[in-house]
């Protein structure tokens, strides 16, 4: 189906996670209460036909079974990719976005034309020496960009959760690497990443723990202490292995 490679070296990226959905533009027939899941001509309305998730092999290749491959090629399809230590250069901030987080992300190189966005084979860019703030925000952007397949089904929800789990693995890897290098993120970026990572998990109460609260700077741009990063590395690693 496609191949995921390193944009700097051309080498394959093994273990990258690819999540895809395909949409129908259904035909509505009078006297039928539901649209038919066959391709029509009305692009304004769409019906999700399904989703799929795959992992790249040692050579960076991934594939879907024959039936799904045919569906994603015949219909409007969208895909998302995530891999530890990489980012997608087509998911950058808008040039006119002056938000503080957007300014942080502008430290990376982005493709404003989104040339790779709809390609099944993609070149991911190494995050390299980017700051931990930039790494966390980039990974969060990649995760948040993936959409639910509606109407939801058990298999569609499971596929999206697999993709999100890959994103959480990449976030944990970034946090633990930063801990080793004694790098710490800003307070606002840390709280955003940790809350997103834990979701509804009760361990998010760490942020409200009386012994932890004093460690989190009130000023948004102040760095969190190294000891808090070490705790977060261990917590998110446990969460990821659940």
N, C-alpha and C positions, 0 to 999 in steps of 0.2 A: 504493500500500500504506500509506504513512504519510508524515509530515512531521516534521522536526527543527527546532526553533526555539529562540531565545534567550529564557529565562524572564524576563529583565529588560526587554527591548525588544520582544519578539515578532517580531523580525526572523528570517528564515530563516538556518540554518547550512549553508553550502555545504561539501562535502567531508567531512562526517561519515561515519564508517564504521559500518554496521549489520550485525551478525552474528546469525544466528538458527538454531536447530535445532528439529526437531519430533519428537515421540515417539509411538509406538504403544503401546497396552496390549494386547499380543498375545493371541490365543486359542490355547491349547494343545490340540491334538487327539491323543487316544491313538494310539499306534503311529507318530507322527511325531516325529522326534528334534529338530526345530527348530520354534519358534513361527511361526505365520503372521503376516505383517506387515499385519494388518487389525485394525480397532478392536474391542477386547473390553471386558469390564467389570471386569477386575482391575487396579485402579490401582496396586497394590503392585509390579507388575512392569512394566517398560517396555523398549521396543526403539527405538533411534534410527532414525527414518526417513530422515534426511538433514540437510544444513545448507546455508546460503546466506549470501553476503555481498554487500552493495550499498553504494554511495556516493551521498550526496545531491547533487542538482543545484543550480544557482544559486538556486533558489527553496526549497531545503531538502527537496524531495521525493525519495523513493526508491521503487523498485518491484521486484518479482520477476516472473519470467515467469508466465504464467497457470497452468501446472501446479503450480508451487511455491506460488503464492499460495493456491491451493485447498487444498493440503496443510497449510500453516501455519494456515489458518482452520478446517479440519476436525479437526485433532488438537491435542493438548497441545503448545504451542509456547513457546519462551523466546527472548528477544532481548537483545542487549547493544549499547550505542552508545558510541563514543569520538570526540572531536573536540579539536583543539588548543585549549587555553585554557579548556576547560569541564569540569564534573564532573556526575555523575548524583546527584541528591539522594536517590535511593532506595537507595544503596549505602553508607550511613554506618555507623559503629560502633554496636554495641548500647549502650543507655544505661547498662547496668551494667558495661560494659567499662572497667576502670580501668588498662589497659595504657598505657604511656607514649605509644605511637603513637596509640592511640585518643584520648587526651587532646589530642594535637596536632590530630587530625582534628575534634575537637569545636569547633574555632574556626570551622568552616564551618556553614552552616545545612543541616540534614538533615530529611527527611520520615520520621518513625518508622513511618508507616502504609504506606509504599511504594506510594502511590497510582498512580504512573506505571509501576511495574515491568512490568506486562503490557500496557501500551498500545502500539500500533504507532506512534502519533504521540507524541513526547515533547518536553518543554521542558528543555533543558540549562541549568545555572547557570554563569555566568562565574566563573572562579577569581579574577579581578580582582587585588587587592593581597595575596592570601594569600602566606604565606612560601614559599620554595622547598621547605622540608621538607614542608609541607602539600600543595603541588602534586605533589611526587614520590610521596608516600604515597597520595594520592587516585588518581593515574593507575595506580600499581601495583595498587591494590585493584580498579580497573576491569578491568585485564588479567587478574588472577588469578581473577576471578569467572567468566570465560567457561569453559565446560566442553567437553571433547572429546565428539564424537559417537561413541558406541560401538555396535557394533563399528566400528573405524576403517576408512576407505577412503581412497584417494589423494585424491579430491576433497574429502572432509571435512577431512582434514589440511591441504590447501591452503587451504580457506576459513578455518580457525582461524588459520593462519599469516598470512593477509592481515589479519585483525583484529589480531593481535599486532603486526604491522608498523606498523599505524596507531597503536597504543599507543606503540611505540618512537619513532615520529615525534613524537608529542605530548610524550614525555619529553625528547627531544632539544631540542624547541622551548623547553621550560621551562628546561632546563639552560643553553642559549645565551642566553635572555632574562635569566636570573639573572646570568650572567657579565657581560653588558652593564651591568646595574644594580649590579654588584659585590656581589651577594648570594651567600652561601655556605651550604650545608646542614650539618647536624650530621654528624659522622663516621659514626655508625651508619646514618643514612638514606642517606648517600652510598654507602656500601659495599653496602647492600641494593639500591639502584637500579642501580648500575653492574654488579653481579654479575648481576642479573636482565636487564639490557639486553644484556650480552654473552653470557649463557648459556654455551655450551661453546666460544665463540670464543676462540682463543688470545690475543687481545688483552686478555682479562681478567687476564692475567699482569701487566698494568700494576700491579695491586694488590700483587704480590709483587716487583716490580722494586726492587733495592737502592737505586736513586736516588729512588724514589717513596715507599717505605715510611716514611722519616723525615717526609714531608709529611703523612701521615695521622695525626691525633691519636689517641692511645691512649684517651683519655677519650671515651666514646660521644657525649656532648653537646657536645663541642668542635667548632667549625666547621672545615671543611677550608680550606686557603689558596686565595686567588683564582687563583694560577697553576695549581693542580691542576684547578680548574673550567674554565679556558681549554683545558687539554689534553683534558679529558673532553668538552667541547663539540665539539672538532675530531674526536676519536676516534669519538664516537657519530654525528656527521654523516656521516663516511665509512662507518660501519657501515650507516646507514640508506639510503645511496645505492647499496649493493652490489646 
